[in-house]
Amino acid sequence: MTLEGKEVLTISDRSRAVAVVVLGVGVSCALHVGKLPVAIPLLQVELGMSLLQAGFLLSLVQLAGMSLGLLVGLLADRLGPRRVMLIGLLVLAAGSGLGALAPSVSTLLVTRVIEGMGFLLAVLPAPGMLRLHVKDPATLSRALGWWGTYMPLGTALALLLGVPAMSWMGWRAVWVLVALLSVCAAGVLALQVPHEPLTSGGGSLGLWPRLQRTLRAPGPWLVALGFFLYSGQWLAVIGFLPTIYRDAGLGGGAIAGLSALAAAINMTGNVAGGRWLARGAPPGLVLALAYGAMALGALVAFGAQGHPVWQYVAILAFSGLGGLIPGTLFGVAVVMAPGSDTVSTTVGWMQQFSALGQFTGPPAVAWLVTQVGGWHGTWVLTGGCSLLGIALAMQLQRVWSRLPRSLPPPAEERG
């Protein structure tokens, strides 16, 4: 093998190592989201929490992303993804540690806000970091597809392991444990990912011009709205599954297994979305297929009362095919960004709308359930989101067809 060939392999191996570390960081962050659904029954008993409070507790971790996603994206473009992610992991650990000491629901709500800030700082810069270290466009699309699995993978692990862990050590000890995992993730990230210069990805361009360029382009708006219409309904359905199955009289083991599989199958869609995009599939078509599957899945899952097998198969379709949406949107976002210096800013805008969906989705479903007296009307809300998503996918495809497949350089390099 020639020296040049060895150098290419070394670069490829380094890119893969960074991608694995980044995915591991995302999974450790997602555990903080996934730990809550299995804890809801315990919190209702110990702290007297209502179903509506549970909905807000599920979604409150997204408050920071809903309000500060764009600002954190700008910060990551300016300071570099690595620095921002390290700070986020430590803030996330602090919020979870404080949550373990919470004496009431109101205090726990406050600590979830802190966790949400850490979560945002830790996961938002990840696509920008992948773009810095993975240069081949097809490889980058696949890596971003895998990155989209961090949430379902972490959620599935939390749902699967959370029930036995909380039965053994209680929810407070689990809060401490995931806090320690975040500290460990920060250590691995610091050791395995190289330092970046302060102007990494941002050059000398100021924050305000970068913000203007991002928000004047149609791409960031389309990917942001696409994530909004997906994230709220997915978290609302998957997040309440343990509660739904408990109300149906299922045991702890069955609840953990069924809920974990429903979350984990979302990974297949994420990976498939990245691979299809790398092979040239039209992203609008992939997104329309996914939104349609979510609409049909929710209709059967919540409308076909008395057919539990078909209802669960529909939940798997809802989550699995729905996973095509984040897997596609992460890959599309780095191309639809108006420049290479606005990738994290674009992802920040997308994260802000994703968080808005996750913040509003669970409470909206919880409110609907209390109004109609059961879960059977949930499909109306999720179906409406999916139909809007199909219309948006068509518009995204029109914009995509007019774009170059590589990002333009930063504005200051173009003169």
C-alpha positions as CSV (number, residue, x, y, z in Angstrom):
1,M,0.0,0.0,0.0
2,T,1.3,3.4,-0.9
3,L,1.9,6.2,1.6
4,E,-0.9,8.2,0.0
5,G,-3.3,5.2,0.4
6,K,-2.3,4.8,4.1
7,E,-3.0,8.5,4.7
8,V,-6.5,8.2,3.1
9,L,-7.2,5.2,5.4
10,T,-6.0,7.1,8.4
11,I,-8.2,10.0,7.6
12,S,-11.2,7.6,7.1
13,D,-10.5,5.9,10.3
14,R,-10.3,9.2,12.2
15,S,-13.6,10.3,10.7
16,R,-15.3,7.1,11.7
17,A,-13.9,7.4,15.2
18,V,-15.2,10.9,15.6
19,A,-18.6,9.8,14.2
20,V,-18.8,7.0,16.8
21,V,-17.9,9.4,19.6
22,V,-20.4,12.0,18.5
23,L,-23.2,9.3,18.3
24,G,-22.2,8.0,21.8
25,V,-22.5,11.6,23.2
26,G,-26.0,11.9,21.6
27,V,-27.2,8.6,23.1
28,S,-25.9,9.6,26.6
29,C,-28.0,12.9,26.2
30,A,-31.1,11.0,25.0
31,L,-31.0,8.9,28.1
32,H,-32.1,12.1,30.0
33,V,-35.2,12.3,27.8
34,G,-36.0,8.6,27.9
35,K,-35.6,8.2,31.6
36,L,-38.7,10.1,32.3
37,P,-41.5,8.1,30.6
38,V,-40.8,5.0,32.8
39,A,-40.5,7.2,35.9
40,I,-43.9,8.8,35.4
41,P,-45.9,6.2,37.4
42,L,-43.4,6.4,40.3
43,L,-43.5,10.2,40.2
44,Q,-47.3,10.2,40.3
45,V,-47.2,8.1,43.4
46,E,-44.3,9.8,45.3
47,L,-44.8,13.4,44.2
48,G,-48.6,13.4,43.4
49,M,-48.0,14.4,39.8
50,S,-51.0,14.8,37.4
51,L,-51.1,13.6,33.8
52,L,-50.9,17.2,32.5
53,Q,-47.9,17.8,34.7
54,A,-46.3,14.7,33.3
55,G,-46.9,16.0,29.8
56,F,-45.1,19.2,30.7
57,L,-42.3,17.3,32.4
58,L,-41.8,15.2,29.3
59,S,-41.6,18.3,27.1
60,L,-39.9,20.9,29.4
61,V,-36.5,19.5,28.6
62,Q,-37.1,21.1,25.2
63,L,-37.7,24.7,26.6
64,A,-34.1,25.8,26.0
65,G,-34.1,24.4,22.5
66,M,-37.4,26.1,21.8
67,S,-36.2,29.5,22.9
68,L,-32.4,29.4,22.3
69,G,-31.7,26.9,19.5
70,L,-30.8,29.6,17.0
71,L,-28.5,31.4,19.5
72,V,-26.7,28.2,20.4
73,G,-26.2,27.4,16.7
74,L,-24.6,30.8,16.2
75,L,-22.4,30.2,19.2
76,A,-21.3,26.8,17.9
77,D,-20.5,28.3,14.5
78,R,-18.4,30.9,16.3
79,L,-16.7,29.0,19.1
80,G,-16.6,25.5,17.5
81,P,-18.8,22.5,18.2
82,R,-16.4,20.7,20.6
83,R,-16.3,23.5,23.2
84,V,-20.1,24.0,23.2
85,M,-20.8,20.3,23.4
86,L,-18.4,19.9,26.4
87,I,-20.2,22.7,28.3
88,G,-23.5,21.2,27.5
89,L,-22.7,17.7,28.8
90,L,-21.6,19.2,32.2
91,V,-24.7,21.4,32.4
92,L,-26.8,18.3,31.6
93,A,-25.1,16.3,34.4
94,A,-25.7,19.1,36.9
95,G,-29.4,19.4,36.0
96,S,-29.9,15.6,36.4
97,G,-28.0,15.6,39.7
98,L,-30.1,18.4,41.1
99,G,-33.2,16.6,39.9
100,A,-32.3,13.6,42.0
101,L,-32.7,15.9,45.1
102,A,-36.1,17.4,44.0
103,P,-38.7,17.3,46.9
104,S,-41.6,18.3,44.6
105,V,-42.9,18.4,41.1
106,S,-42.3,22.1,40.8
107,T,-38.6,21.7,41.7
108,L,-38.3,18.8,39.3
109,L,-39.7,21.0,36.6
110,V,-37.0,23.6,37.2
111,T,-34.2,21.0,37.0
112,R,-35.7,19.7,33.7
113,V,-35.2,23.3,32.4
114,I,-31.5,23.0,33.4
115,E,-31.2,19.6,31.8
116,G,-32.8,21.1,28.6
117,M,-30.2,23.7,28.4
118,G,-27.4,21.2,28.7
119,F,-29.1,18.9,26.2
120,L,-29.3,21.7,23.6
121,L,-25.7,22.7,24.1
122,A,-24.6,19.0,23.8
123,V,-26.5,17.8,20.8
124,L,-27.1,20.8,18.6
125,P,-23.5,21.3,17.4
126,A,-23.0,17.6,16.5
127,P,-24.0,17.8,12.8
128,G,-21.5,20.7,12.4
129,M,-18.8,18.7,14.1
130,L,-19.5,15.8,11.7
131,R,-19.2,18.1,8.8
132,L,-15.8,19.4,10.0
133,H,-14.4,15.8,10.3
134,V,-16.2,13.9,7.5
135,K,-15.3,15.3,4.1
136,D,-16.8,12.8,1.7
137,P,-20.4,13.9,0.9
138,A,-21.9,10.3,0.7
139,T,-20.1,9.3,3.9
140,L,-21.4,12.5,5.6
141,S,-25.0,11.7,4.5
142,R,-24.7,8.2,6.1
143,A,-23.0,9.6,9.2
144,L,-25.8,12.2,9.6
145,G,-28.4,9.4,9.1
146,W,-26.7,7.5,12.0
147,W,-26.6,10.6,14.0
148,G,-30.4,10.8,13.7
149,T,-30.6,7.5,15.7
150,Y,-29.2,9.0,18.9
151,M,-32.7,9.9,20.2
152,P,-34.5,6.7,19.5
153,L,-31.5,4.6,20.6
154,G,-31.1,6.5,23.9
155,T,-34.8,6.5,24.5
156,A,-35.1,2.8,23.8
157,L,-32.2,2.0,26.2
158,A,-33.8,4.1,28.9
159,L,-37.2,2.5,28.3
160,L,-35.8,-1.0,28.3
161,L,-33.4,-0.6,31.3
162,G,-35.3,2.0,33.2
163,V,-38.1,-0.2,34.6
164,P,-35.7,-2.8,36.2
165,A,-33.3,0.0,37.3
166,M,-35.9,2.1,39.0
167,S,-37.5,-1.0,40.6
168,W,-34.1,-1.9,42.0
169,M,-32.6,1.5,43.0
170,G,-35.4,4.1,42.6
171,W,-35.8,7.0,40.2
172,R,-33.5,9.3,42.2
173,A,-30.5,6.9,41.8
174,V,-31.2,6.6,38.1
175,W,-31.1,10.4,37.8
176,V,-27.6,10.4,39.4
177,L,-26.5,7.5,37.2
178,V,-27.3,9.2,34.0
179,A,-25.6,12.4,35.3
180,L,-22.4,10.4,35.8
181,L,-22.7,9.0,32.3
182,S,-22.8,12.5,30.9
183,V,-19.6,13.4,32.8
184,C,-18.0,10.3,31.3
185,A,-19.2,11.3,27.8
186,A,-17.6,14.7,28.2
187,G,-14.3,13.0,29.1
188,V,-14.4,10.8,26.0
189,L,-15.3,13.7,23.8
190,A,-12.4,15.8,25.2
191,L,-9.9,13.1,24.7
192,Q,-11.0,11.7,21.3
193,V,-12.0,14.8,19.3
194,P,-9.3,17.3,18.3
195,H,-9.4,21.0,19.4
196,E,-10.9,23.5,17.0
197,P,-9.7,27.1,16.5
198,L,-12.0,29.7,18.0
199,T,-13.1,30.8,14.5
200,S,-13.8,27.2,13.3
201,G,-16.6,27.2,10.8
202,G,-17.3,30.9,11.4
203,G,-14.4,32.9,10.0
204,S,-14.6,36.6,10.8
205,L,-18.2,37.0,9.9
206,G,-20.2,38.5,12.7
207,L,-23.2,36.9,14.4
208,W,-25.8,39.2,13.0
209,P,-24.8,38.9,9.3
210,R,-24.7,35.1,9.7
211,L,-28.2,35.1,11.3
212,Q,-29.6,37.3,8.5
213,R,-28.1,35.0,5.8
214,T,-29.6,31.9,7.5
215,L,-33.2,33.3,8.0
216,R,-33.4,34.9,4.6
217,A,-32.8,31.5,2.9
218,P,-35.8,29.1,2.4
219,G,-33.9,25.9,3.3
220,P,-33.5,26.5,7.1
221,W,-37.2,27.3,7.4
222,L,-38.3,24.2,5.5
223,V,-36.1,21.8,7.5
224,A,-37.2,23.5,10.8
225,L,-40.9,23.2,10.1
226,G,-40.4,19.7,8.9
227,F,-38.9,18.7,12.2
228,F,-41.6,20.5,14.1
229,L,-44.3,18.5,12.5
230,Y,-42.4,15.3,13.2
231,S,-41.0,15.7,16.7
232,G,-44.0,16.6,18.6
233,Q,-46.2,13.7,17.5
234,W,-43.4,11.2,17.9
235,L,-42.5,12.2,21.5
236,A,-46.1,12.4,22.5
237,V,-46.9,8.9,21.3
238,I,-43.7,7.1,22.3
239,G,-43.4,9.1,25.6
240,F,-46.9,8.1,26.8
241,L,-46.7,4.5,25.7
242,P,-45.6,3.2,29.2
243,T,-48.6,5.1,30.7
244,I,-51.0,3.8,28.1
245,Y,-49.8,0.2,28.6
246,R,-49.9,0.5,32.4
247,D,-53.5,1.8,32.1
248,A,-54.3,-1.3,29.9
249,G,-53.1,-3.6,32.8
250,L,-49.8,-4.8,31.4
251,G,-46.9,-5.8,33.6
252,G,-43.6,-4.0,34.0
253,G,-41.6,-6.3,31.8
254,A,-44.1,-6.2,29.0
255,I,-44.3,-2.4,29.2
256,A,-40.5,-2.0,29.1
257,G,-40.1,-4.4,26.1
258,L,-43.0,-3.0,24.0
259,S,-42.1,0.6,24.7
260,A,-38.4,0.1,24.0
261,L,-39.0,-1.7,20.7
262,A,-41.3,1.0,19.6
263,A,-38.6,3.6,20.2
264,A,-35.7,1.6,18.9
265,I,-37.3,0.8,15.6
266,N,-37.2,4.5,14.8
267,M,-33.4,4.0,14.2
268,T,-34.0,1.9,11.1
269,G,-35.8,4.8,9.5
270,N,-33.0,7.2,10.5
271,V,-30.3,5.0,8.9
272,A,-32.4,4.3,5.8
273,G,-33.1,8.0,5.3
274,G,-29.3,8.8,5.4
275,R,-28.5,5.9,3.0
276,W,-31.3,6.8,0.6
277,L,-30.2,10.4,0.5
278,A,-26.6,9.3,-0.1
279,R,-27.8,7.3,-3.1
280,G,-29.6,10.3,-4.6
281,A,-33.2,9.6,-3.5
282,P,-35.5,12.8,-3.7
283,P,-35.8,14.0,-0.1
284,G,-39.3,15.4,-0.6
285,L,-40.5,11.9,-1.7
286,V,-38.9,10.2,1.3
287,L,-40.4,12.8,3.7
288,A,-43.9,12.5,2.1
289,L,-43.7,8.7,2.5
290,A,-42.7,9.0,6.1
291,Y,-45.4,11.5,7.1
292,G,-48.0,9.4,5.3
293,A,-46.9,6.3,7.2
294,M,-47.1,8.2,10.5
295,A,-50.7,9.4,9.8
296,L,-51.9,5.9,8.9
297,G,-50.0,4.3,11.8
298,A,-51.5,6.7,14.3
299,L,-55.0,6.2,12.8
300,V,-54.8,2.4,13.3
301,A,-53.0,2.5,16.6
302,F,-55.5,4.7,18.3
303,G,-58.6,4.1,16.2
304,A,-58.7,0.3,15.9
305,Q,-59.9,-0.3,19.4
306,G,-60.0,-4.0,20.4
307,H,-57.3,-5.2,18.0
308,P,-54.1,-4.9,20.2
309,V,-51.8,-6.8,17.8
310,W,-52.7,-4.6,14.8
311,Q,-52.5,-1.5,17.0
312,Y,-49.0,-2.4,18.1
313,V,-47.9,-3.1,14.5
314,A,-49.2,0.3,13.6
315,I,-47.1,1.9,16.4
316,L,-44.0,0.2,15.0
317,A,-44.8,1.5,11.5
318,F,-45.5,5.0,13.0
319,S,-42.1,5.1,14.7
320,G,-40.0,3.1,12.2
321,L,-41.1,4.8,9.0
322,G,-41.3,8.1,10.8
323,G,-37.6,7.7,11.5
324,L,-37.0,8.5,7.8
325,I,-37.8,12.1,8.6
326,P,-34.9,13.0,11.0
327,G,-32.5,10.8,9.0
328,T,-33.4,12.8,5.9
329,L,-33.6,16.3,7.4
330,F,-30.2,16.1,9.1
331,G,-28.7,15.3,5.7
332,V,-30.7,18.0,3.9
333,A,-29.9,20.7,6.5
334,V,-26.2,20.7,5.9
335,V,-26.9,21.3,2.1
336,M,-29.7,23.7,2.5
337,A,-27.6,25.9,4.9
338,P,-26.7,29.1,2.9
339,G,-23.0,28.5,3.5
340,S,-20.5,26.3,5.3
341,D,-20.2,28.9,8.1
342,T,-24.0,28.6,8.8
343,V,-24.4,24.8,9.3
344,S,-24.7,24.9,13.1
345,T,-26.9,28.0,12.8
346,T,-29.2,26.2,10.4
347,V,-29.3,23.1,12.6
348,G,-29.9,25.5,15.6
349,W,-33.0,26.8,13.8
350,M,-34.1,23.3,13.0
351,Q,-33.5,22.3,16.7
352,Q,-35.5,25.2,17.9
353,F,-38.6,24.1,15.9
354,S,-37.9,20.5,16.8
355,A,-37.9,21.5,20.5
356,L,-41.1,23.6,20.0
357,G,-42.8,20.5,18.7
358,Q,-41.6,18.3,21.5
359,F,-42.6,21.0,24.0
360,T,-46.1,21.4,22.7
361,G,-46.8,17.8,21.5
362,P,-47.1,15.8,24.8
363,P,-49.2,18.5,26.7
364,A,-51.5,18.8,23.7
365,V,-52.1,15.1,23.6
366,A,-52.5,15.0,27.3
367,W,-55.1,17.8,27.1
368,L,-56.9,16.0,24.3
369,V,-57.0,12.8,26.3
370,T,-58.5,14.5,29.3
371,Q,-61.1,16.2,27.1
372,V,-62.3,13.1,25.3
373,G,-61.8,10.7,28.1
374,G,-59.4,8.4,26.4
375,W,-56.5,7.9,24.0
376,H,-58.7,7.1,21.0
377,G,-58.7,10.7,19.6
378,T,-54.9,11.0,19.5
379,W,-54.8,10.2,15.8
380,V,-56.7,13.4,14.9
381,L,-53.9,15.6,16.3
382,T,-51.0,13.5,14.9
383,G,-52.8,13.0,11.5
384,G,-53.1,16.8,11.1
385,C,-49.4,17.2,11.7
386,S,-48.6,14.5,9.1
387,L,-50.9,16.0,6.4
388,L,-49.1,19.4,6.8
389,G,-45.8,17.5,6.7
390,I,-46.7,16.0,3.3
391,A,-47.5,19.5,1.9
392,L,-44.2,20.8,3.3
393,A,-42.2,17.9,1.7
394,M,-43.5,18.9,-1.7
395,Q,-42.2,22.4,-1.3
396,L,-38.9,21.2,0.1
397,Q,-38.4,19.0,-3.0
398,R,-38.9,22.0,-5.3
399,V,-36.3,24.0,-3.4
400,W,-33.9,21.1,-3.2
401,S,-34.0,20.5,-7.0
402,R,-32.6,24.0,-7.5
403,L,-29.7,23.7,-5.0
404,P,-26.1,22.7,-5.6
405,R,-25.1,19.5,-3.8
406,S,-22.1,21.1,-2.0
407,L,-22.1,24.1,0.4
408,P,-20.7,27.4,-0.8
409,P,-17.7,28.7,1.2
410,P,-18.1,31.2,4.0
411,A,-19.2,34.7,3.0
412,E,-15.9,36.3,3.7
413,E,-14.1,33.8,1.4
414,R,-16.5,34.7,-1.5
415,G,-15.5,38.4,-1.1
